[in-house]
Amino acid sequence: MKTNDATVLEEPKTDKRATEETIEPAIESRPRPTTGVREAKIYIDGKFYSETEAKVSVFDHGLLYGDGIFEGIRFYNGRVFRLEEHLERLWDSARSICLKIPMTRQGMTEALIETIRQNHLHDGYIRLLVTRGVGNLGLNPEQCKNPSVIIIAATIALYHEDFYRKGLSIVTVATRRSNPASLNPAVKSLNYLNNVMARIEANLARADEALMLNDAGNVAECTADNVFIIKDSQIFTPPITAGALRGITRSVVFDIASEFDLEVTEADFTRHDIFVADECFLTGTAAEIVPVVKVDGRLIGNGKPGPITTRIIARFREITRKTGTPIFD
Ligand SMILES: Cc1ncc(COP(=O)(O)O)c(C=O)c1O
């Protein structure tokens, strides 16, 4: 596990596989109401607060209705990774739900970098939220005149290194990815109940992640990660229209594949295609790139992380440590 001076994360007590006694959680499911930073500073609407003082109104529609948007962003080695792409997606999410972000993109960049500085971190994770703001108990967003911007900088516990070496075991869940006609998965909204329900199913099945299908029965994504499979050295991932988020890590894999002269095809596929794939992996800002070796009880390939996945992970680690928007000049 990664550590640094500000880290107060505990080492995992076990590295047992999910198929045995325990599931080793990623940051999302770690039951600690803290950023892992000593004397953390949380940004809310232009001011910094301690963890205990950082509070939002019970009338914020982000809380009452999940009305808002967010981004999860990583910084590595003193640089924010793919910041422009994250802000682009944040602004797209805002436009889609008619939410006016109350600052410029430049102002957001400065606030985000200042938050990391205030927390004295070089490596970590940013959770950036824009909520609809305070309104009355009715759901009409016109009640909410002032959207709120919240920026939380945290240390991050990845999946245990064992997962990157041995791979995850995932299960297909009954909960379908929400239909784009009702709640478009391309919008990174504060309403994640669809994903949470899927995660509960994975937990109950004692799996590491949930594979979510769309209404057509094709693979959409996992609860917080995009899905890739490799067959005969060709890489496939579901298109955005299948109900996948336009993942930033997903797009880095496209870049790495082209460096390796490998083709990535965005195509609809089913569970069957994963069963017969040579390799499978997931991508996401929090999880980074993590191999999958088992789906619905079937081993993928030989049940070990495959050679192409392993090369992609190695290259991804190089890129993350060398590129990004500098935090400390
Ligand atoms: C539902 C969902 N899919 C995929 C991803 C992966 O996207 P990214 O690589 O931009 O983190 C995330 C995480 O942001 C997510 O929440």
The ligand as a MOL file (V3000), in Angstrom:
LIG
                    3D

  0  0  0     0  0            999 V3000
M  V30 BEGIN CTAB
M  V30 COUNTS 16 16 0 0 0
M  V30 BEGIN ATOM
M  V30 1 C -19.6410 4.6720 -13.0780 0
M  V30 2 C -18.2070 4.8960 -13.3920 0
M  V30 3 N -17.6790 4.3260 -14.4850 0
M  V30 4 C -16.3890 4.4900 -14.8220 0
M  V30 5 C -15.5490 5.2700 -14.0480 0
M  V30 6 C -14.1100 5.4540 -14.4540 0
M  V30 7 O -13.8880 6.7590 -14.9150 0
M  V30 8 P -12.5110 7.5120 -14.6830 0
M  V30 9 O -11.4580 6.6820 -15.3330 0
M  V30 10 O -12.6820 8.8270 -15.3600 0
M  V30 11 O -12.3110 7.6270 -13.2280 0
M  V30 12 C -16.0560 5.8770 -12.8920 0
M  V30 13 C -15.2020 6.7040 -12.0310 0
M  V30 14 O -15.1140 7.8780 -12.1920 0
M  V30 15 C -17.4120 5.7110 -12.5730 0
M  V30 16 O -17.9370 6.2870 -11.4820 0
M  V30 END ATOM
M  V30 BEGIN BOND
M  V30 1 1 1 2
M  V30 2 1 2 3
M  V30 3 2 2 15
M  V30 4 2 3 4
M  V30 5 1 4 5
M  V30 6 1 5 6
M  V30 7 2 5 12
M  V30 8 1 6 7
M  V30 9 1 7 8
M  V30 10 2 8 9
M  V30 11 1 8 10
M  V30 12 1 8 11
M  V30 13 1 12 13
M  V30 14 1 12 15
M  V30 15 2 13 14
M  V30 16 1 15 16
M  V30 END BOND
M  V30 END CTAB
M  END
